[in-house]
Amino acid sequence: MSEIYVCQAGSCKAQGSEAVLLEIEELTKGLVGCSVRASGCVGACSQAPNVIVAKRGASESLHTRLDTVEKSAEVVREATGHTPSLQDPVLLDRLAAARSMRIRQVARGEQKWNKAMAGMAQRIANTSDEDDRAELQFDLAELCVSAGQYEEALGHLAAVKSVAVYSPQVYLSVGKVLRLLHRFDELDELAEDVAWTFQEPRSARIREYIGNFLRECKQDAIQSAADPTHFRRIEGYARWKLCGIVPVSPHTAIYHFTSSDLKRGTPYARGRGRTMWHKTWHTTLLAEVGENNEGPLPWIERDYTPVSTWIDWEKGNVDILIKIYPNGTATSWLHKQPIGCHVWLSQPKKTMAVPSLTLNSSRIGNDKLAHQGVLLLVAGTGIVVASQVMHHMDPNTCFGTSTNRTPPLRCPTTVIYACRQDDVLMAGDLSKWCSSDIGHAKLQRCVLAISSTQDQASAELPFQATTSLGPTSELRQLASVPNLSIVETRVTSELIQHELALLHELGQCRIVISGPESFNCAMKNMLIQENGIVEDLITVLSG
Ligand SMILES: Cc1cc2nc3c(=O)[nH]c(=O)nc-3n(C[C@H](O)[C@H](O)[C@H](O)COP(=O)(O)OP(=O)(O)OC[C@H]3O[C@@H](n4cnc5c(N)ncnc54)[C@H](O)[C@@H]3O)c2cc1C
């Protein structure tokens, strides 16, 4: 008897794990003694998509980067002893198509256009069925429109139109793109084309509908061409100006951006009759690095969790704490950008539901998962999540109108923060949260688990020359805070146990892990295996 668990948590889903589940289900069809299940995070997010095989009498084995059908077949072989046949090209093609469709859907949902388009041109070239090819190419054209690549979209739509001559949808899409490109003459030509193509009396309603739509497109195009403030947009994104960079350690700085672009949206969506959904949130930065291996667009997409509040965002200000990695594609690009340059930031996206502090809102009403205390187990730049959690504990910064702000998070909260001695981030905030007496925005306790500084050539330290405060002076300041302790060890299960025991006196605890993948993975395993914590009470934020 064996069980195959296919991870369906965030990172794995973004890498097509729903399709992996479907693939493995398909490959195990008819085999007895093997069950296939969806599972929560298995703690190897950086190598997604992941699967665990559990065989009776044997230890579990983790299978990572299941990015081909062949690898899924290998999992099935290990679980059942039976090697599935991959001779059927139709089955193989169907499974590969399902997988790339799932990756595309998730990326599209996150408005990550480059990621959504990755590999599509090749799939189109390899698709022999004309209708399937046209469908894929239409999908690609729509993604190009979302990404502001209108000329490319027109090229794809022309190819689709040559196959789907009588598809009204294609004419409507071409009209939309011509409107965005302000091509008035071509809109007129398209209207003539429609009148000719749908000239049969039975097509009169279609002809009239598209004709009216194209006339509206032309009017809109004339108006927008006359608007001097008009610029080409990327769907879901707004333009922000880099206004300041304040180094906070040799590796990390707070990047301050401003924007008057009304498309920037808000973390706190509201309106008449709308329920107030509290959440922590992040934004996606488009790093315009040029040609890259993440997709066909000239940018890569990276998520960041602002440390400033939703109120600041609405006023057109945002502060983002960013660590610069010498080998990081996006951050080394950002490091070279001058003050005053413009970048694209997405509208705010939900990270965790509040007060449940879970990724999945459906758990909000689950009483068994209700908590009376919160432990934030963070490392490196993962500390930014603490800032957002604290905003929801403070009547001045939580969601709500100025006359009605009741913090949704009120339970005792402890932070265990693992960091390098030369990279203690948000020290001032930690000390403020520990000693604060405003409302509920107060940390019960904070433990800094400091590791020693790695020797690094100063050329590799992006902010070496500009940081004035040395790490020791920052630590000295923190050492005087009464409910904050500094330990010179890694985070151990004993340390966690001690802090959890204090919180557990009050009831069940939610634990949020936020840091680099290796940290997240180690902490999650430690909590489950050594501290006996139920997986459902742990939220892992992959960084
Ligand atoms: C929801 C969310 C919120 C995030 N918020 C922030 C934030 O507020 N501030 C912030 O600085 N980052 C944040 N990140 C991480 C960020 O999105 C990027 O991954 C990071 O800036 C590196 O991007 P890069 O392109 O420079 O590196 P990449 O080119 O993607 O990676 C290159 C190398 O850099 C190193 N590296 C990259 N990321 C990490 C990491 N997280 N930990 C350790 N080593 C790493 C590794 O050596 C890696 O091999 C967040 C991520 C997520 C998913």
The ligand as an ORCA input file, in Angstrom:
! r2SCAN-3c Opt
* xyz 0 1
  C       5.098     37.466     -1.038
  C       6.583     37.829     -1.055
  C       7.020     38.983     -0.419
  C       8.369     39.333     -0.451
  N       8.759     40.470      0.181
  C      10.058     40.856      0.140
  C      10.479     42.084      0.781
  O       9.672     42.830      1.342
  N      11.793     42.398      0.717
  C      12.724     41.613      0.062
  O      13.916     41.973      0.032
  N      12.343     40.467     -0.543
  C      11.043     40.082     -0.542
  N      10.648     38.938     -1.200
  C      11.639     38.220     -2.030
  C      11.700     38.902     -3.420
  O      10.482     38.675     -4.113
  C      12.829     38.378     -4.322
  O      12.799     36.992     -4.330
  C      14.179     38.881     -3.888
  O      14.220     40.302     -3.936
  C      15.300     38.340     -4.797
  O      15.022     38.608     -6.136
  P      16.201     38.601     -7.206
  O      15.593     38.561     -8.563
  O      17.166     39.690     -6.926
  O      16.950     37.227     -6.934
  P      16.892     35.918     -7.855
  O      17.575     36.193     -9.141
  O      15.489     35.428     -7.896
  O      17.746     34.919     -6.988
  C      19.172     34.929     -7.108
  C      19.820     34.460     -5.826
  O      19.583     35.428     -4.803
  C      19.477     34.768     -3.562
  N      18.112     34.986     -2.996
  C      17.030     35.446     -3.655
  N      15.987     35.562     -2.824
  C      16.394     35.160     -1.624
  C      15.781     35.080     -0.341
  N      14.499     35.460     -0.128
  N      16.528     34.618      0.690
  C      17.814     34.252      0.513
  N      18.463     34.313     -0.664
  C      17.772     34.759     -1.711
  C      19.721     33.353     -3.785
  O      21.101     33.142     -3.627
  C      19.329     33.173     -5.225
  O      19.922     32.056     -5.744
  C       9.308     38.531     -1.147
  C       8.857     37.373     -1.796
  C       7.525     37.023     -1.746
  C       7.066     35.770     -2.460
*
